[in-house]
């Protein structure tokens, strides 16, 4: 399980670097577009359209990295007061809730892509971008995120059955609460 955890983490980290480069390219293209508009009354076609696609795609691929970094927002007022066993159960419950939500989101994204493919939808812009291209990459990011959540859900459940609460905290716990628990244990 640790090997699969490391592999999924590495893929998520690589995707952040890869798609993060997309943000950099969009920023450069936007700067070029602004400069050309102001200096020569010209524009770079499609910059804003592609910026939207890059944002949507990059966001979904970034979700998995944030999951592995344990940086998703959680309300932790009570969590800080829990013992390690109760925290482990709360971590499992939070992964389950996230899995349910992302499952519905991924299913709806699939339906969107399915309609796009059925009707051969294109962007209503001068570029006429076939929408299946950005939607496929967007959906792939959601699917990868869901796979990562389901993996962590199984991993945490197995660790819980083995009584490995300390390891659950390192894999799925809230980082600052985990640090506090480790400091108080030493």
JOLINDA-V383774 format. One record per backbone hydrogen bond with DSSP energy under -0.5 kcal/mol. NH is the residue of the N-H (numbers start at 1). CO is the residue of the C=O. If there is no record, write none. Layout:
NH,CO  NH,CO
This chain:
5,1  6,2  7,3  8,4  9,5  10,6  11,7  12,8  13,9  14,10  15,11  16,12  17,13  18,14  19,15  20,16  21,17  22,18  23,19  24,20  25,21  26,22  27,23  28,24  29,25  30,26  31,27  32,28  33,29  34,30  35,31  36,32  37,33  38,34  39,35  40,36  41,36  41,37  42,36  45,43  47,44  50,46  51,47  52,48  53,49  54,50  55,51  56,52  57,53  58,54  59,55  60,56  61,57  62,58  63,59  64,60  65,61  66,62  67,63  68,64  69,65  70,67  71,66  76,74  80,76  81,78  82,78  82,79  87,83  88,84  89,85  90,86  91,87  92,88  93,89  94,90  95,91  96,92  97,93  98,94  99,95  100,96  101,97  102,98  103,99  104,100  105,101  106,102  107,103  108,104  109,105  110,106  111,107  112,108  113,109  114,110  115,111  116,112  117,113  118,114  119,115  120,116  121,116  123,129  125,123  128,125  131,121  133,130  134,130  135,131  136,132  137,133  138,134  139,135  140,136  141,137  142,138  143,139  144,140  145,141  146,142  147,143  148,144  149,145  150,146  151,147  152,148  153,149  154,150  155,151  156,152  157,153  158,154  159,155  160,156  161,157  162,158  163,160  164,159  165,163  168,164  169,165  170,166  171,167  172,168  173,168  173,169  175,70  175,173  178,174  179,175  180,176  181,177  182,178  183,179  184,180  185,181  186,182
